[in-house]
Amino acid sequence: MSKRHILVSDLGNVMVKWDPIGILTANGQLQDQASLAQALFGQQDWVDIDLGTKRFADIVPSAARRTGLAEETLAQLYGSVPASLSPIAAGVEVLEAITNAGYRAFGLSNMGMECADHLAANMPFWYRFEDVVISGELHTIKPDPQIYLHLLEKHGLTAADCVFIDDSLANIQQASRLGFQTVHVTDHQGLKPALQAFFDF
């Protein structure tokens, strides 16, 4: 098998765990977790974090108004988010195997810069990627086609050569429309065999 294919990987729930309920539990917020998670991570101000137009400290006041929680409590909770992004062994192992086999790999993730900076400083797998394109740096989030096109244009890549993996169906569908090969990550058990259709590892 040739080395033509190039891996393009999402990060959250592919390479690192994204677990809002776990974040709430770790911070002692045990009541109404589903609705609280929606209030903290499912609103426009969290989109603004991913867009890079706000940082955690900026969204604490609005989160306090929505939830009734103290700003100090919310500052601590949001501050714990970067360290909660623990590596997913099955994802990291596939990335390591693919790059060890000589294939190129890039990251493409919706993420605020506080989380991205933490991962870059603490996760060795980060440097398996030639580059990691982060929404918070570009102020554009998937599935906006511009973030995918930025990656292609920046590195002179052809979409048809790229195998894009993501846990979001909307992001997968957009990538497919742009000509990427795609693997929808619904469980990590099936990730390796799915990628072995494109990569010899």
N, C-alpha and C positions, 0 to 999 in steps of 0.2 A: 504494500500500500504506500502511495506517495505521501510526501509531507505537505501536500497542497492545502489540506484543511487547516483552519486556524480556529482555536477555541476562543469564544467570547462569552464570559460568564458574569451573570448577576452575582451579588454577594449575599444579601439577606435571604435566609432560608435556603441558600445553595452552598455557600462557603462558611457562613456564620449564622448562628441561631438568632432569629428575631422573635421574641416571645414577650409581648406586652403583659400577659397575665403573670408570667414569671417575674417580670419587673415589679409589678404591683405587689406580688406576694413577698418578694425580697425586701420591699419597703414597708411591710406591715399593713398594706391596704387589702383587707381580706373580704370586705363587703361589696356586693354589687360590682364584681370585678369586670363583667362584660360591659356594662354601661359606663363604668369609670374608664376603662381602656378606650372606649369610643370617644369619650369626652377629652381624653388626653392625647390620643394618637390618631384619631379619625376626623379631625377638624382642619379647617383651612390653615390654622397657624402651624400645624405639623407639616402640611404641604409646603408652607413657607420655609420650614427648616430644610426640607429636601431641596427646595429651590435655592437655598443659600441666601435668602433675603432676610432671614432672622436667625438668631442663635437661641439657645435654650433660655437664657436669662430674659430674652425679649418676650417670650410667650408665657412666662410664669403668671403675670397679672391676669391675662385673659383666661388662663386655665383655672386660676383661683376663683374668678367670677362664675365660671361654668360649674365648678365642682363644690365650692364652699370650703375647699381645703386651704390651709394656711400657705402663704407664699413660701415660707421657709421649708415646709414639707415638700412642696412641689419642686423647689430648687434642688433639694436633695434627691428627689425621685428622678427628675430629668438628668441630673448630674450623674446618676448611676447607669444611664443608658449605654454609654460607650463600652464600659467594662462588662456589660451583660452580653455583648456580642461575642459569644464564645465560639470557637471553631467547630464545625461539623466534620467529624473525622472522614466520613465517606466522601464528602465533596473535596476536601483538601487532598485526600489520597489520590483521587482521580486526577486532580490538577497536577500533582507531583508526578504521577505516572506519565501523563501526556507530555509534560515539559521535559521529563527525563528521556522520553523517546525522541526528542528533537523537534517537537511541534511548537509553534508560536501560540501564545495565550495573552488575552487582554481581559481586563475587568470593565464592566459597564453597569453602574449601580445608581439607584436613587438613594441618596444619603446626604445628610448634613455634614459639614466639614469637621465638626467636633468629633463625630463618630469616625469619619474617614481618617483624620489625623491620629486618632487612637489606634486604629487598625494598622496604619502604616508604621507606627512606632512599636507595636507589640506583636504583630502576627507575621512570622517568617514567610507564610505562604504569599503574602502581598507581593513579595519580590520575585515570585514565580511569573508574575505578569510583566510583560514589556511596558505596559502602561495601564493605569486604572482611570477610566473616565468617570467622574463623579458629578452627579446632577448639581450638587451644591456649589461646585466650582463654575459650571457652565450656566447656571440659572435656568436650566431646562430639564424636565423630568420625563422619563419614559411614561407612556408610550409616544410622546412627541417624536416624530421622525427625525427632528433635527439632532437629537443626541446620538442616534445611531449613525446618521450621516457625518457628524463631526468625527466620530471614531474612524470611519472609513476614509474620510478625506485627510485627516491628520496623519494617518499611517499608510496611505496609498493602498488600502485593502479593497478587494472586490467582495461584495456581499455574498455571492454564490460560493466563495471559498470559506466563508465564516460559518461556524456552527455555534449558534446562540442558545444558551441555556438559562432558564429563568423559571421561578415558581409562579409568576403571574401570567395567566392566560392572555390577558390584554396585551402585555408586553411581547409575548410570543407571537401573537397574531400580527402585531405591527411589524415585527422583524421579518416574518414570513412575507408580508406584503412588499417589503423592501428588498426581498430576494435572498435573505439569509436562509441557510439550513437551520432547523430548530429542534430542540428537545425540551419539552415541557417537564419540569422537575416536580412531580407529584409525590414521589417517595425516593429516598436515596438508594434504596435497595436496587432499583432498576436503572440507576444513573450509569453505572459502569457498562452494562451490556448495551445500553442505548448509544453511548458514545463510541463503543467499539465498532459500530457500524461505519464510523467516520475516521477513527484513529486506530493505528496499530500499536497497542500497548498492553 
